[in-house]
Amino acid sequence: MAAIFPRTIDAQLRQAAVGVVVGVGLVVVGWYYYALPSYTRVGYQPEQPVAFSHEQHVGQLGLDCTYCHQHVFDSPHATVPAAQTCMNCHNPKKANVKGASPLLAPVRAGFDTGQPVGWKRVHKLPEYAYFNHAVHVNKGVSCVSCHGQVNEMKVVAHDQPLSMGWCLKCHNDPGKSLRPATEVTNLTWAPDAGQTREEVGKAIQKDLQVNPPMNCQSCHR
């Protein structure tokens, strides 16, 4: 009796089954890698070598963001403070604000040796994405928009996903995230009575002609 199906059909079916299994596996792995907090880093809150509290320094004492992150308005990168910056207040021989505290030992060691304090990076974009802090803050994008209310954080945590979709949502409608450039580092800023944040942002967008790019090469260079 002649075979209904050629012998090659068995091999083709096996290949198709393997392909389906591999395809499903790749989808699951891709979702797990890109969608979960382990990739988005939301909530990531590493223990730092120095118990620096943004809640205390920024929220209670009113320290401006640019005192430590000095080049954020003129550099693509928000620089982290050197030991010298901390010692302006905590140097036992000068201001001596808790200068002998054992919690500040890494800062004193860094100041004496010239070695940087080993701060652990919290916010991180993929290497293939380009982001310029200066461009954003000079147009009125506040630190809060990306980093959250750090003035309320004892230990800074990764607040937003910083994903491509999240960025494009803002680029598509930037008015919601804009405020006066003079208030960018004022983490408790609120618009005047009778105005909404979006109304203020839309006016700034029109005045400064803020038109964020939506093409690939702007962020992937």
C-alpha positions in Angstrom: 0.0 0.0 0.0 1.5 3.3 -1.0 2.3 5.8 1.8 0.0 8.8 2.0 2.7 11.1 3.2 6.3 11.2 2.0 9.0 10.1 4.5 10.3 13.7 4.6 7.2 14.9 6.4 8.4 13.3 9.7 11.6 15.3 9.6 9.7 18.4 8.7 7.2 17.9 11.6 10.1 17.3 14.1 11.8 20.5 12.9 8.6 22.5 13.2 8.0 21.2 16.7 11.5 22.1 17.7 11.0 25.5 16.2 7.8 26.1 18.1 9.4 25.1 21.4 12.5 27.3 20.7 10.3 30.2 19.7 8.1 30.0 22.8 11.2 29.7 24.9 12.7 32.8 23.4 9.5 34.7 24.0 9.4 33.7 27.6 13.1 34.5 28.2 12.7 37.9 26.4 9.7 38.8 28.5 11.4 37.8 31.7 14.5 39.8 30.8 12.9 43.0 29.5 9.7 43.2 31.5 10.6 42.3 35.1 12.3 44.6 37.6 15.6 42.8 37.2 15.9 44.6 33.9 13.9 47.7 34.4 15.6 48.1 37.8 12.5 49.8 39.2 12.9 49.5 43.0 16.6 48.7 42.8 18.1 50.2 46.0 21.7 49.2 46.6 23.3 49.8 49.9 25.9 52.6 49.5 29.4 52.7 51.1 28.3 55.8 52.9 25.0 56.2 54.7 24.1 59.4 52.8 20.4 60.3 53.3 18.8 62.5 50.6 15.8 62.8 52.8 18.0 64.6 55.4 20.3 66.6 53.2 17.8 67.6 50.5 14.4 67.3 52.2 15.3 68.6 55.6 18.4 70.8 55.1 17.4 72.1 51.7 20.7 71.1 49.9 20.4 71.8 46.2 20.9 68.9 43.8 23.6 70.8 42.0 25.8 71.1 45.1 26.7 67.5 44.6 25.7 66.9 41.0 27.6 70.0 39.9 27.7 69.6 36.1 24.1 68.5 35.4 23.3 71.7 33.6 26.3 71.7 31.3 27.2 68.0 30.9 25.6 64.9 29.4 26.3 63.2 32.7 25.2 64.0 36.2 28.5 63.7 38.1 28.6 62.2 41.5 30.3 64.1 44.3 34.0 63.7 45.2 35.1 63.3 48.8 36.1 67.0 48.8 32.4 68.0 48.3 31.4 66.0 51.4 34.3 67.3 53.4 33.3 70.9 52.9 30.9 70.2 55.7 32.3 67.1 57.4 36.0 67.9 57.6 37.0 67.5 61.3 39.5 70.4 60.8 37.0 72.9 59.4 33.2 72.9 59.6 33.3 69.6 61.5 29.7 68.6 61.1 29.9 65.1 62.5 33.4 65.0 61.2 34.5 62.1 63.5 31.5 59.9 62.7 32.5 56.3 61.9 29.8 56.4 59.2 31.9 58.9 57.3 35.2 56.9 57.4 35.0 56.1 53.7 34.7 59.8 52.9 37.7 60.7 55.1 39.7 57.9 53.6 38.9 59.1 50.1 39.8 62.6 50.9 43.1 61.6 52.4 44.1 59.2 49.7 42.6 60.9 46.7 40.7 57.7 45.8 37.0 58.2 44.9 34.3 56.9 47.2 32.9 53.7 45.8 29.3 54.9 45.2 27.1 52.2 43.6 25.3 53.3 40.5 21.5 53.3 40.9 20.1 54.7 37.6 21.5 53.2 34.4 20.5 53.2 30.8 21.5 50.5 28.4 24.9 51.1 26.8 23.2 51.5 23.4 21.1 54.4 24.5 22.3 58.0 24.6 20.9 60.5 27.1 22.1 64.1 27.7 21.2 65.5 31.2 22.0 69.1 30.2 19.6 69.1 27.2 16.8 67.9 29.4 17.2 70.0 32.5 17.8 73.2 30.6 14.5 72.7 28.8 12.7 72.3 32.2 12.7 68.5 32.8 13.0 68.2 36.6 15.1 65.6 38.4 11.8 64.4 39.9 10.5 63.3 36.4 13.1 60.5 36.1 14.5 60.0 39.6 11.4 60.5 41.7 11.1 62.3 45.0 14.7 61.7 46.1 14.1 64.4 48.8 12.0 61.8 50.6 14.4 58.9 50.2 16.8 57.8 52.9 18.4 55.5 50.3 17.9 56.4 46.7 16.0 53.8 44.7 15.5 53.4 41.0 12.1 55.1 40.5 11.1 54.9 36.9 11.7 52.2 34.2 13.6 54.5 31.9 12.6 52.2 29.0 12.3 53.2 25.4 8.5 53.3 25.6 8.6 55.4 28.8 11.0 57.9 27.1 8.9 58.1 23.9 5.8 58.7 25.9 7.4 61.9 27.3 8.9 62.9 23.9 5.5 62.5 22.3 3.9 64.9 24.9 6.7 66.7 26.8 4.4 69.5 28.2 3.4 67.3 31.1 7.0 67.0 32.3 8.2 70.6 31.9 8.5 73.3 34.5 10.5 76.6 34.7 14.2 75.8 34.3 14.8 77.7 37.6 12.7 75.2 39.4 14.2 72.0 37.9 16.1 71.2 41.1 13.2 72.3 43.4 11.8 68.9 44.1 8.7 70.3 45.9 7.8 72.9 43.2 4.1 73.4 42.4 2.6 75.8 40.0 0.9 79.0 41.1 -2.7 78.9 42.2 -5.1 78.7 39.3 -2.6 76.9 37.1 -2.0 73.2 36.5 1.4 71.6 35.9 0.3 70.7 32.3 -0.7 74.3 31.6 2.6 75.6 32.8 4.4 72.8 30.8 2.5 73.5 27.6 3.4 77.2 27.8 7.1 76.4 28.4 7.0 74.0 25.5 5.6 76.6 23.2 7.9 79.4 24.5 11.1 77.3 24.2 9.9 75.5 21.1 10.5 72.1 22.8 10.1 69.5 20.1 11.8 66.3 21.3 13.0 64.0 18.5 11.2 60.8 17.7 13.7 59.3 15.4 16.0 56.4 16.2 19.3 58.0 15.7 18.8 60.7 18.4 19.1 58.1 21.2 20.9 55.3 19.3 24.1 56.7 17.9 
